[in-house]
Amino acid sequence: MTRDKLFPPRIIPGEIAPTRIPHRPSPAQQPRDYPRPAYAERFRCISSACEDTCCQGWSVPIDQATYERYRSTEALKPHLGTLIVLNTASPTTADYARIPLTATSTCPFLSTDHLCGIQKQLGPEALSVTCATYPRAISTVAAEREEALNLSCPEAARLTLLDPNLIAPIAPSSYANLRSAESQLAIREFVLLLVADRAYPVWQRMYLLGILARRLETLSGARTVADWADANPTTVAHMLADSTRIAVLQRLRPLMDDIQPQPAQQLQLVMELLRTRISQPPAPPRFLECVRDFESGLGCKTATCEQQILTAYADAHRLYYEPFMLRHPHLLENYLTNYVFKNHYPFTHPRDRDLDLKQDQPDAETEHLILCVHLALVQTLLIGMAGHYREAFDSTHVVKLVQSFARTFEHSKQSQAQIKAFLRSHNLNRLGGIALLVQTPAMLE
């Protein structure tokens, strides 16, 4: 079977080759056009039609500027101190006050028609920054404002996952003459190209990205990878050129092909992570439904031995999950692409830049391993769900799982800390750990 190659040439149907080579500006004259997450601009809230409203399950942070406006708003002044309370534990300008949830875990301003009462009465300009921007994940990258999406929103998950052409095709030229301001964008571009390279199975793409993360961490030393990259564009250019040659020529393919899956240990690790998270409520009902489907697909409650579960895991992968994903490879690729944009991967996330990184937790490698844990959870749960739904397994189940997973894990600071501790305690902070986490159970097929 012919597979796509990394950095494929751009071919335009019907294009006629020129009779002479046209003049082109030199790389130093022509600014690069790096990929940006333009797809987020298409997001539109579906309001009361949403199957998992963001006005339920989360207390709402109120930024200081919004709180000050509420103090002078007659319709809201009576609710200060009751429905809108100051954050006395750890106040920040972004989390200055909170709207506590009701006994049914909903925002007290959510109307009976599942619309925001504040917006209905006072207009969208009265919303806090969090409510006004969600599910958009806004950041500034290379002096430009970007918007990715939080896939904890069902509509954002559909828009992102289901689009087979989520971002425009990337056709990079040489990284020579790389400018300082372009270093982070160039690294991210290479990451996105590798994420989409179907010459490798998904787990091998993650393995290769792990090598890149380790190399970035080694080169950056005591500095953050982002600061080092900005200060060393020439070194970044050489590193990316070398990484490109390795990927295109598949120099590490024999090594990766020799790595054997360990489905028993993989399942054990994933189920330990699931138990840890679910044991600490609240756990979103939609995610618990997905977990039940996963357990049903593997026969967890009826199996009399571990081998029965492992056999069901391999069968679900071979018969239902893999055939579906081969027809729809963009689903996981789009999840990973949005993750790269949303989390500023492979650099330290902006929310963590002011934190002191421990010596045994270098930022690029830690960011990559967290991504691998998320991917392992998503893949493994989907394989079990495919075993439950069998021929009926489709993209609606993928959207439901990814959305509810994002809501359960990605918005929980406690979960992120638990994942880092989990990686250390199980000695997974290494390249072998990546393969163990994200390789599929082909060995049993």
N, C-alpha and C positions, 0 to 999 in steps of 0.2 A: 504494500500500500504506500502510495506517495504521501509524504507528510510535509507540512509547512516547515520551512527553514527559518532560523533566526536571521533577521534582517533581509527578508526577501526583496528582490527588486520590484519596484512599482511598475506594473504593466497596465497600460490603458488600452482597452479593447479598441481595435481599429486604428491605433496610432501608427503613423508612418515615420520611419527613421529619417532624421534630417540628413541632407546631402553633405553638410559640413558641420563641424563642431561649433556651436554658438558661443559667443563670449559669455562667461559667467564671472560674477564678482568673486574675489578671493574670499576664503573663510574669514579673514580679518575684516573684510568690508561688509559681508553679508550677515546680518544677525540671525541666529538660530531660532527656529520656531519649535519650542518644546511643547510636549503634550500637557494640556490642562484639563481639569474635570468640568468641561462645559455642559455635560449632561445634566448637572444639578439645576441648571437654569430652567429645565423643563418641568421641574417638580411643581405640582399644584395639590394643595390639601383637598381631600375629598370629604372633609368635614364630618357630618353626622353619618355618612355611609361607611366610615372607617370601622373595620372589624376589631380593632384593638386600640382604642383611643389613648392618646398621650396624656389625657386628663385623668387617667386612672392608674394607680399603682405607684406613682411618684409624687413626693412632696415637691412643690413648685418653688424654686429659688427666685427671689426678687432682688434685683440689683439696687444699689443705693439711690441712683437717680430716679428710678421708677417709684421707689418707696417715698421719696420726697414729693413726687407729684401726687401720690395717693394721699399724702397728708393734707394737701390742699384741694382734694377732690371731694365735694360734698357727698357724692353717692358712695364713696369708699371710706370716708373718715370714721363712720360708726363701726367698721369692721377691723380697724387697727387695734391690735392687742388681743383679738379673738380669732378671726379668720385669717388675719395677716399679722404674723408675730415676728419680732426681731430675732435674728440669729445671735444668741448670746454665747454660744459655745465657741465658734470660730468664725466670726464675721469677716467678710471681705467685701470689696466694692461690688463684686459680681454676685456674692451670696450674702447680702446684707440682711435680708429677712426671708421668711418662708410662709407659704400657704399650706398649713397642715391638712392632711386628708381626713375625710369623714370616716365613720365606722365601716362604711362599705368600700373604703380605699379609693374614693373618688375626690376630685377637687370640689370644694364646697360651692364654687361658682359655676360648675357644670350644670347646664339647664336640662330639663326633662327631654328636650329634643336633641340632646348630646351636642350642644353648642356652648361656646364660652360665654357666660353671662356678662363678663366684663367687656368683651368685644362687642356683644350685641347692644349693650347699653351705651358704651362710651367710644366705640370704634377701635380699629386695630392699633391706633397710635397709643392707646392706653395699656397695651400689653407690655409685660416685662421683656427684657432682651431675650431670655431663654424661650419664652412662649412665642415671641415674634420670629425668631430665627429657626427654631426646631422644625424639621429634622436636618437643616443645613448645618454643616460643620465648616465654619469660616476660619480662615487663617491667611496669613500673608507669607508668600513664598517668593523669594527673589524680587522683593519690592512690589509684587502684584497680589491683589486680593483674589483668593480662591474660595470656591464653595464645593465641597464634596457632600455626601449624604450619610446620615446615621440610618443604618438599615433596620433599626428598631422600629421604624415607622413602616407599616405594611405597604403603603403606596410608594414610599421611597425604595423599599426592597424590590417591588415589582418593576419599577422604572429602571433600576440599576441592573438587576439580575437577568431580566428577560430580553434585553436589547442585544442582539448579536453583533451590533456595530456601536458599542458603547462609546469608544473614543476613535478618532480618526486614525487611519493606518499610519504607523510611524516608519519613516524612511530616513534613518540618520545618516549623515555623512561622517567624515573623519572628525575625531575629537581634537584634532590639531588646533592650535591657536585658541584654546579654551580660555574664556575670560573668567576672572574671579567670581563675578556675579552669576556665572552659569554653572559653576561646579556642582552645586546641589541638584540643579535641574538635569544636568548630564547624567549624574549617578542615578537619579530617579528614572530617567528615560531608559537607561540600560535595564533597570529592574523591571520596568513595564514590558520591555521587549522580551525579557526572559520569562516573565509570567505568561506571556502569550505564545511562547515557542512550543508548538505541538510536536516538534521533533523529539521532545522528552515527555515522559509521563509527569503528572503534576508533582509527585513526590521528588523526582529528580530535579525539577526546577527549584524546589525548595532547598534541596541539598546544595545546588550550585549557588543559590542566594546566600546560604549559610557560609560558604567559602568566601563570598564577597564581603559579608558582614564581618567575618573574622579578619580578613585582610584590612578592611577599613579601620577596625579597632586597633590592629597592630600598628598601622601607619600613623594613626592620630595620637597615640600615646596617652598623655594625661589630659589632652584637650578633648572637647566634644568633637564628634565626627564632623558636624556641620561647620564649626569654626575652623577645623583643620582643612576641610575641603575648600572653603572660601580663600584660605591663605596659600593653598598649594595647587592651583589649577593645572600646572604642567604635570605634576605627579599624578593628579586625578586623570588627566588625559592618557598618560602612559598606562595606568592601571586599567582603565576602561578598554583601551585598545588590546591589552593582553587578555583581559577577561573575555572580550569578544572573540578573539582567536580561539581560545579554549572552548567556548560554547559552540562556535560554528564548526570547528574541526572535530568536535565531540571527543576531545582528548581524554576526558574523564569518564566517558560512557562505559568502557569495560570495567572500571573500578566499581561504578554504581550498579551495573548489571549483576555483579557478583555478590552484592549485599542481599541477604535473604530476609524475607519478611518474618516477623515474629508476632503473628496475630494473637496468640494467647496472652503475651505480655502487653500488647497494645490494648486489647480489650480490658484487661485488668486495670491499666493506667487510666483509661478513659472513664471507666465506671467508678473508679475512686474519685476522680475529679467531679463527676456528676453527683455522687453521694455527698461530697463535701459541700457543694453549692446548694443542693436541694435541702440539705439539713438546716440551712440558715434562711428561713423565710424573710421576706416574701419571695416566692418563686412564681412567676407569671403562669396563669392557668394554661395558656396556649403552649408554653414550653413543656409543661407537665404532660399535656396530651401527646406531644411529640415523643417524650421519653417513654410513655406507655406504648405507643406504636412501635418504638424501637425494641422494647422488651418483648412485645408480642411477636415481632418479626424474627427474633432470635430464640423464642421459646424459653425465655429466662425463668418463668414461673413453673414450667412443666418439665423442663429437662431434668434428667436423673443424673447426669454427669457433665463435666465441663466439655468433653469432646462433642456432645450433642450441640451445645451452643456454638462451638467453633465451626462445626460442619454447617450449621444453619447460617452462620456469618459468611462463610465462603460461598455457600449456595446463593445467598441473597446478593452478594457482590457479583458473582458470575452470571446469574440468570436475569437479574432485574436492574441493579444499580449500574454496572459497567455498560451494558447495552444502551441504557438511557443516556448516560453521560457521554458516550461516544457520539450520540446523535445531537447532544446539546452541550458541547464542550465549553461554550461561553459562560455557562452558569457559574462554575467555580472560578473561571478566569475573571469574570466581572466582580465577583466577591473580593478576590485578591486585589484587583485594580483599584476598587474603591477603598479598600483597606490602606493601600499605599498612599493614596491621596489624603484620606481622612486622618491618618495617624502620622503623616510626615515621615513615613518609613523610607529608608532605614536609619533615620536620625532620631535622636531623643525627641519624644513628643513635646510640643510646646508647653503642655501642662506640667511636665516634669523637669524643665530646664533649670529651675531654681533649686532643685533638690540635689543633695550630695549623693553621687553614685558610689556605691561600695566597690572596693577593689576587685571583688570576685563577681561583680555584676557589670561588666562593661556595657555601655549603652547600645551600640549597634547589635551586638550578639544577643543581648537580652531582648531587644525589640524584635529580632528575628525569631527567637525561640517562643516568644509570646504568640506571634503570628502562627507558628507551627502548632502550638497547643490549640489555638482557636480552630485552625484547619482540621486538626485531628478530631476534635469534638464534632465539628460539622460533618465531616466525611463519615465518621463511624456511626453517628446517629442516622444519617441519611441511608446508609447501607442497611441498618436494622429496619428503618421505615420502609425501604424498598421491599424487604422480606415480608413485611406486613401487608402492603398494598399489592405486591406482585405486579401483574400486567397493568394495573390501574395507577401505578406510581408515575407521577408527572410533575411538572414545574410548580403546580400549586403547593405540593408538599415541600418542595425545596424552598419556596418563598416563605412558607409558614415556619419552617425550621430555622432558616437563617434570621428571619425577623425576630422570632421569639428568643433565639439564642443571643442575638445582639442585645435585646432588652435585658436578658438574664445576666449575661457576663460582661458585655462591653461597657455598660453604664455603672458597674459595681467596682468601686475602688478596692473594696475588700477582696473581690474575686481576683483582681490583677495582682494584689499582694500574695494571695494564696497560690496563684500560678507560679510566681517567682520562687516562693518557698518550695513548692512541689518540684520544680525543675532542679533545685539544688539538692533536695533530700533524696531524689531518685537518680542523681548523677546524670541528668539529661542535658546538661549545658555543654554539649559537645556535638560534633557532626553525627556520631552514631545515634545520638538521641533524636536527631531530626528524622533519620530513616525509620527508627523505631516508632515514632509518633505518626508519621503521615504516609508510610508505605501501605498499600492495600494488600489484602490477604490472598494474593495470587498463589502462594505456596500450597494451599490446600485444594486448589482447583484440579 
